[in-house]
Amino acid sequence: MGEVYRAHDTKLDRDVAIKVLPAEFAASHDRVARFEREARTLASLNHPNIGAIHGLEDSGGTKALVLELVEGPTLADRIGQGAVPLDQALSIARQITDALEAAHETGVIHRDLKPANIKLRPDGTVKVLDFGLAKAYEAAGSRDQTLSPTLTSPAQTMQGVILGTAAYMSPEQAGGEEVDQRSDIWAFGVVLHEMLTGRRLFDGSSVAHVLARVLERELDFAALPAATPPSIRRLLRRCLERDRRKRLHHIADARVEIDEALSGTPGEAATTLAAGASGRGIGTFAWPVGALVVGAVISGAAVWSMTRPEPPMLAQFEITTPEQARPGSPIMDDVAISPDGQVIVYASGTAPGGTGLYLRQVDQLAVTALRGAEIAATNPFFSPDARQVGFVDVPARALKAVSVLGGPASTLASLSDTGAPLGADWGPDGSVVIGSPGGLWMVPATGGSPERLTTRDQSSELAHAWPDVLPDGNGVLFTSVTGTTDSSVIAVLSLESGEITQLVSGGSHPRYVPPGFIVYGSGGSLRAVRFDPDRLTVRSGPVPVLEGVATENQGAGVMFALADNGSLVYRTGASASGQSTLVWVDRDGIEEPFGLAPRDYFQVFVSPDGSRVAAAMGGQAGGGGLWVTDIDRPVLTPIPTGEITPFGQLWTTDSRRLVFGTVRTTPAGVFRALADGTGQVERLTTVEDSAWVSVEGRTPDGGAVVFTHPAQGGTRIGMLAMGEGGGEREWQPLIERAGGASMLSVAPQGDWIAYQSLATGQYGVYIERFPESGDRRQISDERGGWARLWSVDGSELYYRRLGDGAMMAVSIQTSPTVTIEPPRVLFESQGYIPLGTPAPGQGAARQWDLGPEVAS
């Protein structure tokens, strides 16, 4: 609407703001007359939360508004630093409602309420600026939709004219209909949602995209912080009702709701209680992704008697999350409870450093960051005396410990030789046992270098993970990871003899509970068996304990922890391998249904000619097989694979065949099948002593495929020449990486590869020259990434950011010199986040691919 200058009023000796209106404005006498009428109305508004209009000046044909000068940043500036804490956001929202109420009572509508029009003074006062100017001045259009009103019609009346910034327009405003005070209420709801979440509710690369989302997109209330009171959630839903007849009619009602939330009116507190027979509690952490559960105490008699058929009675309360916490730790075992059941610690994603640890006393409401472990800390676990919390410092690749009171962390051991940690536990003698893709390790009580306890069987195991040291220190329970919880095995290691005994099939994440039980996860539930800790043997079959426990890492990691007194803390949610829907998503994040019914899709690949899509289903546990569908006619055709469980696949360059690896197929190898569902599966090569093989790329001419498989302590990249002839052929080992090199993609020119690796302790994306190894470059930033893929011309590399699943793009030039631009966000995850994070010690599925239109 013009340029704004800081000025000094010499007559009244005060600083003011002068907004000089565009020259074309003065050329229209009708517009000037109308503006003057409206400006007089606006000048009558006298409210401490409204930026005042002092006058309208005309100097040499130049029109200018003299406005109150408001010091301080805009709300847009503040939101740019991240989400606003709940109490601050409600205080700001309260003052905005005061401003709107005062204006609406005089018949003035803002029409362009947005964070850029809201100022935050240093003394805490909120000022709403440009009140009513959207009506007073019909803008001639704007190139920057984040700063100015938008006009898409030359009509001289409000009917048919779209005014207001696109991202904050009400549906009726976006549709060109006449607006009233309910349009301001919609915009207020959008602004409040943006304050609480730190990101826009409606966004896009163009006004058209934004308006389409305003009119049609499902509103994301799940992104609200867990601490958001029920009354505020209810208020947002009423403000953001698309049908304005059902929308909140008066902004004063919003003020009342906010006042109640700020004053802590009974019924609006974050804690809710439901009485239970045990007299203890089970706590649920409301979470944008699934709901993190934390704080459950179940009486030992109710849970562990193993004889009572009725489920235990529970008491439930909700734990508020800190504003800076974000979901998405890529490493499992992210919640722990002290042996006495009084303190809960969990790892949660934070920006910009990955994850940090947060602590809550069971008898208190506050959740606080654990000082000394605020950034890039994962895998929390307690010392036997509950005075210290052990954790993994990801950037330092070290095992550390910090007091539960917070403070400097001490280093117990370097993890450079162990690989990515998969759980840890503190034994009664002070030693720490660590799980990893390669096996179990022990760090002496005095600190030092980790000592190897076990070595996984490469032909059948993916990792030895999530150890639990028995109370007498004579054994360690752990998970032999072979896939999901339904296929993994719970085992025990005797620290005296070194013997490993398999205890339970189809389970993961074992935890010992006195006087003699093992509780473990399986298929989204907790189960229990009787256990003899002296003989290290199981004494009964499993019985169900609890349903609805979250599993991740392809379903192998179970989100729960147990205290010695039977206290249980767990995260709610279904298994990561649940049903999903295939959608097309453009570069702006706008999705379009593919047309197939929801299923357990595990991997998807688009054919080179862009006519078909291949999908593996049934998760890593198999069962759903491999299917192909035409893009224009979404009907699934099964590909007969017999006893083979496909893992990692791609199309041949002629789009006639599928080449894929296997998981838990003995012996593992590379296979080929016709994509029309006819014929038999053909084994192309055998990879001995390997639990899995994942086919992930091909040379530019299609003459060879590139695959990965586990090697000692990491991953090996191999190449296999293709051909029409039958029979097996030799493959060529190329590169080995200790930190792994999975989910590989070959550049279109064939001279570089991209892959994910745990080289720094968390998954990151790298490129490396190929087939000659060397000159490796990290692509992802400190937040990490996985599931990468080259663009058709090799000028960009795409990957998913860890934690929030945002689709990232990196511009890359490899000739004549290597130039890598910083990663940028193409679009945020909107529900099409990949189904789980990378699995431990292996190449996880890339659950997206480039469609045929990407080539242009």
Secondary structure, DSSP 8 states (H G I E B T S, - for coil): --EEEEEEETTTTEEEEEEE--HHHHT-HHHHHHHHHHHHHHHT---TTB--EEEEEEETTEEEEEEE---S-BHHHHHTTS---HHHHHHHHHHHHHHHHHHHHTT---S---GGGEEE-TTS-EEE-STTHHHHS-----S-TTTS-------SSSTT---S-GGG--HHHHTT----HHHHHHHHHHHHHHHHHSS-SS--SSHHHHHHHHHH----GGGS-TT--HHHHHHHHHHT-SSTTTS---HHHHHHHHHHHHHT-TT-SS---B--TTSS-EEEE--SSS-EEEEEE--HHHHH-S---S-----EEE----TT-BS--SSS--EEE-TTS-EEEEEEEETTTEEEEEEEETT----EE-TT--SSEEEEEE-TTSSEEEEEETTTTEEEEEETT----EEEEE-TTT-S---EEE-TTS-EEE-BSS--EEE-TT--S-EE-----TTT-SEEEEEEE-TTSSEEEEEEESSSTTT-EEEEEETTT--EEEEEES-EEEEEETTTEEEEEETTEEEEEEEETTTTEE-S--EEEEE-B-EETTTTEE-EEE-TTSEEEE-B--BTTS-B--EEE-TTS-EEE-S---B-EEEEEE-TTSSEEEEEES-TT-SSEEEEEESSS---EEE--TT--EEEEEE-TTSSEEEEEEES-SSEEEEEEETTS-S--EEEEEETT-SEEEEEEE-TTSSEEEEEEEETTEEEEEEEE--SS-S---EEEEEEETT--EEEEE-TTSSEEEEEE-TTSS-EEEEEESSS----EE-S-TT-EEEEEE-TTSSEEEEEETTT--EEEEEEE-SSS-EE---EEEE--SS---SS---TTS---------GGGG-
